[in-house]
Amino acid sequence: MGDRHISSFLQATALRRLFERVPLRAALLFLAVWSMFLTGCARPPADNLQDVALYQTTPPPAVAAIYAPAFLVQDPAQPFNKIGTPSAREAPGKSPEVFVDPEQPAIYYEIQEFQTAKGHYTNLVYRIHFPEVPLDWTRINLTAGRNPGILVIYTLDDRAQLLLVTTVHTCGCYLAFLPTEAMPTEAYPSDWPVGSQRVYGYTLPSRIGVPRQESDERIMFTLASETHRIRDVGIAGADGRKPLPRHEMMLLPMYALYALPYKDRTIPFFETEGCKAGYVQDSMKILERLFLSWLALDLHVGEDKAYSVNDGSDAIFYTSLKFWARSASDMKDFPGFLSYWGWKF
């Protein structure tokens, strides 16, 4: 995002007050299942600190990074568990080939705004990717495939209060809502659970705290090994525990995914033509196609997609397998998406 766009954003919202002493120009910022039936595949969190690694940004001087999430990755010695950078390379018979490089982690961001009858809101959209969800026949991962990702969306009101955190895999599956303590009671769905919620085999809090920027706190998502499912949520930096092994991530604008360096040119991470325009290249999910395409009436079910206000594709980012609710559950229409799932914004 250019300085002009960031400046407009700061002038349009109360976030401006947070950045009056911060320069806007920042070229690069460094950062620290059966799946649908995954209950039987869930494993307890690792207690040994050698079995986890924390991915987060360093204290950042830019609007997109003030809330940048942290990710606690389990079993980080496995390359498929590492947060990586979408890249391009030459490959025999498949040149160029996109892949996710686990040696350099990155998180991508975009700022979106939307309006409802109740007010003006801002979404801070974050995206990460992994090399793969492995196809392990001892624990069949329904989402097995290459280049999968996760979206984390922070919804702020016009006073810059964080109201809601939405997480979803970039295929549109495993949607979870995490309202914060700042969310007005009347905005909740009528059947919202108290204390905790079950999200496809994992128990997550039904409400979370708001991180304090002055203490460099941030929301931390614990990711399961292999499937990269969000299995726990907390506030990093709030409990004073022993520091974890850390990896710094690059913070990059979302449009960088459309310009991966390759030789003397750039190529997009996404398909740009034909019926798969808007889909991540080489992201076919064999098992999901086999077992769920008939239910969703979608041959490309489970395949990862772009999610951007400027992605230029007609690919619907649906979050319900009900084929008749495809448009209603489309995250690209965020107000309509929230309404579909019962939120009263």
Protein Blocks (a to p, Z undefined) as FASTA:
>chain_A
ZZklmmmmmmmpmklmmmmmgcfbdfbacdfkimmlmmlmpccddfblklgccddddddd
bfklmmoccdddehklbmklpccdddddddehiacdddddfkbccddddddddddfkbcc
dddddddddfbdcddfklccfkgcehiacdddddddfkopafbdcdddfkopaiacdddf
klcfklpcfklcehiaceehiacdfbdcdddfklopacdddddehjlpafbdcdehilop
acddddddddddfklmmmccehjbccdfbdfehjkgoiaehiacfklmmmmmmmnopakg
oiacdddfklopabdcdfbfblklmmmmpmklmmlmmmmnopaZZ
